[in-house]
């Protein structure tokens, strides 16, 4: 089958956009990833390799290469294959994306990804309010507000922490394009971009996750300060201030409607820090500590002890989680053992599984966002570094399909754009 170069380029931009939008939804994303692989195999003649491209492909694929390198250090073949299969996308995505010889329309991909994701999540929120009115009314009355974001995530079968990352990223992208539109295009376009920004903020606040809201705020500040010299018009600066102020006012209004947010961000988060490693002393740990920092600290304390016992080669990819649970049981932390908590820190998780090399690989993989973003002046890539680093300090997204594909796809896209920018400078 012969297609024109223009058609191929358009279809590739469409593929990347659709893939990005689908990632929160596991089954559609898996099917689309398989089809995307088949599409690239069909057009294998379009793949072009250089030493620099191969170098970045290997860096992005590093977590999967760890699985191969430590394949001998396993006790269960099935579990090892399961972990390797999840991270296989870190080979496929950079292999196909970085080897494309044509330049992507990265701006268009980001814009349509944000617009589509915002629209889908708004529809999901409307659906939630229609099909679960008693739950929504309960929240309006200030009852069980701690479960609000989780209930919404469960209603669309999405992992809540992963959804938090998507929404924070989408919110900052919407703000970025609102900022870019100021003083450049028609007022109606500016209004629409501001509307989508506001909608994404509403979703962000409804999910009401501390880290997602903090990251979105940091991202808005980063975008506001980026290329600030270009914003010479007082009118443009005023409109930009409207965007930042709008985020602040929406947050204030949300807190007024759902006052538990203040308690969640302050008292609940930092309560009972003297009980680290001693959660079973509570009469009801689920009510007293489940949503607090003390639980994370207790998990990290046990995980660090385990990592220090196997600092060089770890315990194996397939055995890491069970080893942590066994540690809970050995130290009589029955609450943590009951719920089989994962490590909730990607650095510790890989250190336990792969030893010191695992720790290094996580640092390189996440740090690659900072290097690529900073060297090519892609502010949204720099923000993704902040987002993904903070997310992996309190969770472990390189063991989940949505976190692996989400980061692998955007790292490949941003890296491809950076390589194209570098090529332009060399011409």
C-alpha positions in Angstrom: 0.0 0.0 0.0 1.4 3.4 -1.0 0.4 6.6 0.8 1.6 10.1 0.3 4.2 11.6 2.7 1.6 14.2 3.8 -1.0 11.5 4.6 1.6 9.5 6.5 2.6 12.5 8.6 -1.0 13.4 9.3 -1.8 9.8 10.3 1.2 9.6 12.6 0.2 12.8 14.5 -3.3 11.4 14.8 -1.9 8.1 16.2 0.1 9.8 18.8 -2.8 12.0 19.9 -5.2 9.1 20.1 -2.7 7.0 22.0 -2.1 9.8 24.6 -5.9 10.3 25.1 -6.5 6.6 25.6 -3.9 5.8 28.2 -6.1 6.3 31.3 -8.4 3.6 29.9 -6.4 0.3 30.1 -8.2 -1.9 27.6 -8.6 0.7 24.8 -5.0 1.8 25.4 -3.7 -1.8 25.1 -5.6 -2.4 21.9 -4.4 0.8 20.4 -0.8 0.2 21.4 -1.0 -3.2 19.6 -2.5 -1.6 16.5 0.1 1.2 16.7 2.9 -1.5 16.7 1.3 -3.2 13.7 1.0 0.1 11.9 4.7 0.8 12.4 5.7 -2.7 11.3 3.6 -2.2 8.2 5.5 1.0 7.4 8.9 -0.2 8.5 10.5 1.4 5.6 9.8 4.8 7.2 12.1 3.9 10.2 15.4 5.6 10.1 18.1 5.1 12.8 21.1 7.2 13.8 23.5 6.7 16.7 22.0 9.6 18.6 18.5 8.2 18.2 19.6 4.7 19.3 21.3 6.2 22.3 18.1 7.9 23.5 16.1 4.7 22.6 18.3 2.8 25.0 17.9 5.4 27.8 14.2 5.3 27.5 14.2 1.5 27.4 16.4 1.2 30.5 13.7 0.0 32.9 12.9 -2.9 30.5 16.5 -3.7 30.0 16.8 -4.1 33.8 14.2 -6.8 33.6 16.3 -8.6 31.0 19.6 -8.1 32.9 18.2 -9.4 36.1 16.1 -12.2 34.6 18.3 -14.7 36.4 17.4 -13.2 39.8 13.8 -14.5 39.9 11.8 -17.2 41.7 8.6 -17.1 39.6 8.9 -17.0 35.8 5.2 -16.0 35.4 5.6 -12.9 37.5 8.9 -12.0 35.9 7.3 -12.2 32.4 4.3 -10.1 33.6 6.6 -7.3 34.8 8.6 -7.5 31.6 5.5 -7.4 29.4 4.3 -4.2 31.1 7.6 -2.4 30.4 7.9 -3.7 26.9 6.2 -0.5 25.7 9.4 1.4 26.8 11.1 -0.4 23.9 8.4 -0.1 21.3 7.4 3.5 21.8 10.9 5.0 21.5 11.8 2.5 18.8 9.0 3.6 16.5 8.7 7.3 17.5 12.4 8.3 17.5 13.1 6.5 14.3 10.6 8.6 12.3 12.4 10.8 9.8 9.7 13.4 9.5 9.0 16.1 12.1 5.9 15.8 14.4 3.5 18.6 15.0 4.1 18.4 18.8 2.2 21.5 19.5 -0.9 20.1 17.7 -0.6 16.8 19.5 -0.4 18.5 22.9 -3.3 20.8 22.1 -5.7 18.1 20.9 -4.7 15.7 23.6 -5.6 18.3 26.2 -8.9 19.3 24.5 -10.0 15.7 24.0 -9.0 14.5 27.5 -10.7 17.5 29.1 -13.9 16.9 27.1 -14.0 13.2 27.9 -13.4 13.8 31.7 -16.1 16.5 31.8 -18.6 14.1 30.2 -17.5 11.4 32.7 -18.1 13.9 35.6 -21.6 14.7 34.2 -22.3 11.0 33.9 -21.1 10.5 37.5 -23.5 13.2 38.8 -26.4 11.7 36.7 -25.9 8.1 37.6 -24.7 8.6 41.2 -26.7 11.6 42.4 -26.9 10.3 46.0 -23.1 10.1 46.2 -22.7 13.6 44.7 -25.3 15.1 47.1 -23.5 13.4 50.0 -20.3 15.3 49.1 -22.2 18.6 48.7 -23.3 18.0 52.3 -19.8 17.5 53.5 -20.1 13.7 54.1 -17.1 11.3 53.4 -15.3 13.9 51.3 -12.1 11.9 51.6 -13.4 9.4 49.1 -14.7 11.9 46.5 -11.9 11.6 44.0 -11.6 7.8 44.4 -15.3 7.3 43.8 -15.2 9.3 40.6 -12.1 7.3 39.4 -13.8 4.0 40.2 -16.9 5.1 38.3 -14.8 5.1 35.1 -12.5 2.3 36.1 -9.3 4.4 36.2 -6.5 4.1 38.8 -7.0 7.3 40.9 -3.3 8.3 41.3 -2.7 7.8 37.5 -5.8 10.0 36.7 -4.3 12.6 39.0 -1.2 12.8 36.9 -3.2 13.1 33.6 -5.5 15.8 35.0 -2.6 17.9 36.4 -0.7 17.6 33.1 -3.8 18.5 31.0 -4.6 21.5 33.3 -1.1 22.9 32.7 -1.3 22.2 29.0 -4.6 24.1 28.8 -3.1 27.0 30.7 0.0 26.9 28.3 -2.2 27.3 25.2 -4.4 29.9 26.9 -1.2 31.9 27.6 0.1 31.3 24.0 -3.2 32.6 22.6 -3.1 35.9 24.4 -2.6 38.8 22.0 -2.0 36.4 19.0 -5.4 35.0 17.8 -9.0 36.0 17.8 -10.7 36.8 21.1 -13.2 33.9 20.6 -10.2 31.5 20.6 -8.8 33.0 23.7 -12.2 32.6 25.4 -12.5 28.9 24.4 -9.0 28.1 25.6 -9.8 29.8 28.9 -13.0 27.8 29.2 -11.1 24.5 28.7 -8.6 25.6 31.3 -11.3 26.3 33.8 -13.0 23.0 33.0 -9.8 21.1 33.6 -9.3 23.0 36.9 -12.8 22.0 38.0 -12.0 18.3 37.3 -8.6 18.7 39.1 -10.3 20.2 42.2 -13.1 17.6 42.2 -10.5 14.8 42.2 -9.0 16.8 45.1 -5.6 15.1 45.3 -3.0 17.1 47.2 -0.1 16.3 44.9 -2.1 16.9 41.7 -3.2 20.3 42.8 0.2 21.3 44.0 1.8 20.1 40.8 -0.8 22.0 38.7 0.0 25.2 40.6 3.7 24.7 40.1 3.1 24.1 36.4 1.1 27.2 36.0 3.8 29.3 37.6 6.5 27.6 35.4 4.4 28.4 32.2 3.7 31.9 33.4 7.4 32.7 33.9 8.6 30.9 30.7 9.4 33.4 27.9 8.0 36.2 30.0 10.0 38.7 28.0 7.7 38.0 25.0 4.7 39.3 27.0 5.3 43.0 26.5 1.8 44.2 26.3 0.2 45.3 29.5 -3.1 43.9 28.2 -1.6 40.5 27.7 -0.1 40.5 31.1 -3.4 41.4 32.6 -5.1 38.5 30.8 -2.4 36.2 32.0 -3.0 37.3 35.5 -6.7 36.6 35.0 -5.7 32.9 34.3 -3.6 32.6 37.4 -6.2 34.4 39.5 -8.9 32.3 38.0 -7.1 29.2 39.3 -6.8 30.7 42.7 -10.5 31.8 42.9 -11.7 28.4 41.7 -9.6 26.8 44.4 -11.0 29.2 47.0 -14.6 28.6 45.9 -14.0 24.8 46.0 -12.7 25.0 49.5 -15.8 27.0 50.6 -18.1 24.3 49.1 -16.0 21.3 50.3 -14.2 22.6 53.5 -12.7 19.2 54.2 -10.0 20.0 51.7 -8.3 22.3 54.2 -8.4 19.6 56.8 -7.1 17.0 54.3 -4.2 19.2 53.2 -3.2 20.0 56.8 -4.3 18.0 59.8 -5.0 14.7 58.0 -1.8 14.7 56.0 0.6 15.4 58.9 -1.3 13.8 61.8 0.2 11.1 64.0 3.7 11.3 62.7 4.9 9.9 66.0 3.3 6.6 65.0 5.7 5.8 62.1 6.1 2.0 62.1 3.5 1.6 64.9 0.2 2.0 63.1 -1.3 -1.1 64.8 -1.3 0.9 68.1 -4.4 2.7 66.6 -7.8 1.1 67.5 -8.9 1.7 63.9 -5.9 2.4 61.6 -8.1 2.6 58.6 -9.9 5.7 60.0 -6.9 7.2 61.8 -4.0 6.8 59.3 -5.0 5.4 56.0 -5.0 8.8 54.2 -2.1 10.3 56.1 1.6 10.7 55.5 2.3 8.5 58.5 1.3 5.4 56.5 3.6 6.3 53.6 6.5 6.9 56.1 5.8 3.5 57.7 6.0 1.8 54.4 9.1 3.6 53.4 10.8 2.8 56.7 10.3 -0.9 56.2 11.2 -0.7 52.5 14.4 1.1 53.2 15.4 -1.5 55.7 14.8 -4.2 53.2 16.7 -2.4 50.4 19.7 -2.0 52.7 19.8 -5.7 53.3 20.1 -6.4 49.6 21.8 -3.2 48.3 23.7 -4.6 45.4 21.5 -7.0 43.4 18.1 -6.7 45.1 15.6 -9.5 45.6 14.3 -9.7 42.0 11.6 -8.0 40.0 9.1 -10.8 40.7 9.7 -11.0 44.4 10.0 -7.3 45.4 6.4 -6.8 46.5 6.1 -10.0 48.4 9.4 -9.3 50.1 8.0 -5.9 51.4 4.8 -7.6 52.6 7.0 -10.3 54.4 8.9 -7.4 56.1 5.6 -6.0 57.4 4.7 -9.4 58.9 8.2 -9.9 60.4 8.0 -6.5 62.1 4.4 -7.2 63.3 2.9 -4.4 61.2 -0.4 -6.2 60.6 -2.3 -3.2 59.2 0.3 -2.8 56.4 0.4 -6.5 55.7 -3.4 -6.8 55.6 -3.7 -4.3 52.8 -0.5 -5.5 51.0 0.7 -2.0 50.4 3.3 -1.6 47.6 6.4 0.5 48.3 4.8 3.8 47.1 8.2 5.1 46.0 9.6 4.2 42.6 13.2 4.7 43.7 12.9 2.4 46.7 10.9 -0.1 44.7 13.6 -0.5 42.0 16.3 -0.5 44.6 14.6 -3.4 46.4 14.1 -5.3 43.1 17.3 -4.6 41.2 19.7 -3.2 43.8 21.8 0.0 43.3 21.6 -0.3 39.5 17.8 -0.1 39.8 18.1 3.1 41.8 20.4 4.6 39.1 18.1 3.6 36.2 15.0 5.4 37.8 17.1 8.5 38.4 18.3 8.5 34.7 14.8 7.7 33.3 13.0 10.5 35.2 15.9 12.9 34.9 15.8 12.5 31.1 12.6 14.6 31.1 14.6 17.4 32.8 17.5 17.1 30.4 15.4 17.0 27.3 13.1 19.8 28.4 15.8 22.1 29.6 18.2 21.6 26.7 15.4 22.1 24.1 13.5 24.7 26.0 10.3 22.7 26.1 8.6 24.0 29.2 5.9 21.3 29.2 8.6 18.7 29.2 10.3 20.4 32.2 6.9 20.4 34.0 6.5 16.7 33.2 9.7 16.1 35.0 8.4 17.9 38.1 5.1 16.0 37.8 6.6 12.5 37.2 9.3 13.0 39.8 6.9 14.0 42.6 4.5 11.3 41.6 7.1 8.6 41.9 8.4 9.9 45.2 5.0 9.0 46.7 4.0 6.2 44.4 5.5 3.7 41.9 4.3 4.3 38.4 6.9 2.2 36.6 5.2 -0.9 37.8 1.8 0.1 36.3 0.8 0.0 32.7 -0.7 3.5 32.8 2.4 5.1 34.3 4.8 3.2 32.1 3.0 4.0 28.8 2.1 7.6 29.9 5.7 8.5 30.6 7.2 6.4 27.8 5.0 8.0 25.2 5.5 11.6 26.2 9.2 11.1 26.8 9.6 9.7 23.3 7.5 12.6 21.8 9.5 15.3 23.7 12.8 13.6 22.9 11.9 13.4 19.2 11.1 17.1 19.2 14.3 17.9 20.9 16.3 15.9 18.3 14.5 17.8 15.5 15.3 21.1 17.2 19.0 20.1 17.5 19.0 19.1 13.8 17.6 22.5 12.8 20.4 24.2 14.7 23.1 22.1 12.9 21.8 23.0 9.4 
